[in-house]
């Protein structure tokens, strides 16, 4: 396990917010995870691969645990399943599936996430999500100091929610996914088509962390932002993307507080106009 003091987190959050932490740990095994989390230290923060998070401070007097670039072993099981560790990058995982002519992960070819993060928030798009592929998950439970197993049916998946979202102390270690044998050319074509469609709609020229808000029933956040003329609304170095109103971008060395101020103003205006309390999809640390 690699350990660093006074660690720079700028390259480990997709907003590219400049922040540091007291110490950073990069676990490489389940044993490392047990060692790190068995004492349930509240000053030890897991951020996975750094996607879908918002760092609100310039410095954290806390230890961070990062799966990025570590804890990402994946292997084929039988002829249609993959067992993978929580740090697996979903893009790499989709490419691994393609190499073995397996369909099902195409939607994740261009969704920035680690496997663990995808399971926690039931990540997905275009009507597909990780829940549809998952068989079971192994996770570390610090309350029992054991690695436990849970089936998909018992994870309580909802839209961008799960048992693990509601119980952040439970640390996902690995998961078993069941895919479908398919034609590699068709799989690759779907991957490219989905990627191109997202790139045409989403702001890829500035750092961001994807959709900021969960979609409220009966509405689309992008349409709401259009109607309220909030595209381009800025605070400090952050602003609502002109390309897609559901995204906030870091266009000029934004601080976490800049993004939080925009979130608060958007929520205020949406409540005033629609009587809707927009729920933030991203995890604010």
N, C-alpha and C positions, 0 to 999 in steps of 0.2 A: 504494500500500500504506500503510495506517495503522499507526503505531507509537506505543506508549505506554510510559512509564517507570513502574516500581513499580506495576504494574497489579493492580487488585482482581479476583480470579477468582470471587468469590462468586456472581455472576449467570451464570457460565459453566460451572457444574457442577450437575447436576440434584439432588445432595444438598444444595446450597446451603451447603456448608462454606465458612467464612470463611478465605480464603487469598490471598496475593499472590505475584507473581513479579517478577523483576528487570525484565523487559521483555516486552511482548506485541506480536506482529505479526499483522496481519489481511491476508493476501495476497488479491489480486484477480485474479490471472492465473497461468497456468502459468509464465511468466517469473519472477514473484515467488517461486514455489515453488522453482524451480531456483536462484535467487539465495540463498534461505534455507538450502537443504539441500545445496548442492554441496560444502561443506567438511566435511560429516558431523560437525558439532559435537555431541558427546554432551550438551551443556548447552542444547540446543534441543529442546523437547518439543512434539509435535503432539497436540492434544486434539480436533480436529474440532469438533463442536458441543457437547461437554461431557457427553454422555450415556454411561452405562455405565462411568463412571470413578469412582475414589475418590481424592481428594486427601488424602495422609497427613501433610502438613506445613502449618504456618501460613504459612511463607514459603519460596519457592524461589529460590535464588541461581542462577537459570537463566532462559532466554528461552522463552516459550510462543508457539506458532503456533496461531491459532484460525481455523477456517473458518466459525464461526457468523456468519450474516448477510452472508457474503462468498462468493465463488467458488461461486455457485449458479445459473449460467445453465442453462436447460433448453430444448430445442427438439424439435419433432416432426420425425421423419425418415420420409419416405414416409407411409403411412397407418396404420402399426401399431407404430412404434418411437420411442423417445425417447433422445436423447443428452443427458447431464446431467453437470454438474461435481460434484466430490466433496463440496462444501459444501451441496448441495441438501438441504433438510429433507424427510424422507420423507413427512410429512403434506402438504406443499405439492406434492410430486411426485405423490402419489395424487390430489390435487385437480386437478392439471394433466391427468392421464390421464383423469379423469372429464369434464373440459371437452371432450376430444377423443373421447369415447365409447370409451375403451379400458379393458379389464378386465385384472386381474392384480395390481394394486397395492393392492387394497382392504384386504388384511391389514395394510398399513403405514399406514393412515389414523390409527391410534392407537398405533403403536409409535414412541416417541421415538428418533430416530436421524438422523444425516446419511447421505447415500448412501455416502460413503466408509466410515463406521463399519459400515453394514449389510453392505457387501461384505467388510470385514475379518473380521467375526465370523459371516458367513453368517446374518444376522438373519432371523427369521421367527416364525411361531406357527401352531398348529392344522394342522400338516402341510404348511405352505407356507413357502418361504424365498426369499431373493433369488436364489439359484442357479438356480431354475426360470425366471427372467426374463432373466438376464444372457446377453449375447452375447459381449462382450469388454470389456476394461478397458485404459485407457492409464495408465501410471504412470511416475514419475520414478525412475530408478535412479542413485543418487549414485556408484556404483562405475564407471559408464560415462559419467556426466554426460549422459545422453540420456533422452528420453521413449520408453518401449518399450510394445509392445502385447502383450497376452496374452489368449488365448481362454478361455472358461469351462472347457473341458475340461482346460486346463493349470493351473488355479488350485488344484486339489487340495482342493476343498471337502469338509468334514466337518461333523459336528454342532458348530455354533458355532466353527468353525475354518477356516483357509484358508492358502494360500501367504503372504498378507499378514500374517496373525497370526503366522506363524512367521518372517517376514522384515520386522520393523517398520521397517527403514531404507528400504523401498520405499514411495514416497508416491503413493497413488492420486490421479490428476488428474481423470479423467472415465470414464464408462462408457456403453455402449450396451445398452439394454433392449428386448426384443421383447415386445409385449403382444398382446392379442386384441381385435379390434373387438367391441363388445357393446352391449346396451341400457342407456342411461344411467340409467333408473329402477331397473333391476335392480342395476347397479353401485352406485348410491347406497344402495340398501336394504341391500346386503351390508356396505358401509362402516359404516352406522349400527348394524346388528345386531352386528357384531364389536366396535365401540366400546362399545356398551352392555353387552355381555357382559363385557368386560374391566373396565369401570368398576364392575360389580356385584361383582367378585371381588378387585380390586386396591386398595391404599390410595392414593387420589388426594388425600387431605386433608392429607398431609404430604410434604415433599420426600423423594424416594428415587431410586434409579437402576435400578429394575426388578429382575428376578430376580438374586439374589446368586450363586447356585450353579448350575452345570450339572446337568441331570437325570442321575443315575447310572442305568445300565441296569437295568431291572426295578423301579425305585423312582420315587416322586414326592417331591420335597423337601417340599412342603406336608404330605403325610401323615406323613413322618418327624418334622417339627416338631410336629405334633399329638401323635404318640405319645410324644415326649420331653417334651411339655408346655413347649416353648420359646417359644411365642407369648407376647409381652409381656415376654420376658427383656430387661433393659435394662442399659446401661452408660453413665454420663454422660448426655448428651443424645440418645442413640440407643437404639432398641429394635427387637426383632423385631415386625413388625406382627401385631396380633391378628386382622386381616382375612385376611391371607395370610402364612403362615409362611415363604414363600420370599423375602420382602422385609424389608429393614431400613429403618426410617424415621428421619429427623431430626426429633424432636419438640420439642427444646429446645436450639437452638444447639449441636448436636453437633460435635465435632472428628473429624477422620479417624481419630484413634487410638481413639475410642470405638467406631466401627464395626469397626475391625480387631480390637479386643478381643472383640467379639461374634462375629465370624467365627471367631476362634481357639477360643472356647469351644464354638461349634456344631460345628466340625470335631472337637474333642476328644470331645464326647459322642457324635457319630455314629460315630466310629471305635470308641469303647468299646462301643457297643450293636450296631452293624451290621458292624463291621470294614470300613467304607467310608471312603475318603479323598475327601471332597467336594472337587470342583474349583471354585475361584472363577471365576465368569463375568466379573466386572467387572475392569477394569484398574486396579491399584493403582499410583499414581504417588508 
